[in-house]
């Protein structure tokens, strides 16, 4: 299986799919409330630990939903945690439980955090949902410091997405295999540092290499 990374969609279609996702997940807030399935809390801890968060880091959690990663990230004492999601309903629940997180209702590609400000970016259980991956990765490249870590993950493994595709009202891409990931992320200045592909755990850690920020290279917007 491969991702549809190179698929070109116009702005109207991208916005339509984002609206469908926002409405869909807004109606599923209760599904993400504890308790989590057996083994998932421990695997989420592994995912957060893989980022190597240092005290004082700036951390962005993409597709944060109701904030499943937020308390695990806080353990490492970052300076700030940004929680980004398309669904304002999801973020409202997040803010109830974790008021210290800075919630932002937006598409990843549209975030306007300062250039070179982020140390860590998490995309947990949401990479397949990101419609405009080219512009999104270009924006991460812009916002991230050299040496920063991008973590793409799923606590149920990449095959879990296959079980969702048939019933999903919006398209879902696959999580990339390691060779594919190296090719996909290299143009945005990322090098794969860790790759875990187990039956119930997927973790990809990519480090931004030192050098000039590539800005919006690869953006599909006209």
Buried (B, 14 or more C-beta within 10 A) or exposed (E): EEBBBEEEBEEEEBBBBBEBBBEBBBEEBEEBEEEBEEEBBEBBBBBBBBBBBEEEBBBBBBBBBBBBBBBBBBEBEBEBBBBBBBBEBBBBBBBEEBEEBEBBBEBBBEBEBEEEBBBBBBBBBBBBBBBBBBBBBBBBBBBBBEEBBBBBBBBBBBBBBEEEEEEBEBBBBBBBBEEBBBEBBEBBBBEBEBBBBEEBBBBBBBBBEEEEBBEBBBBBEE
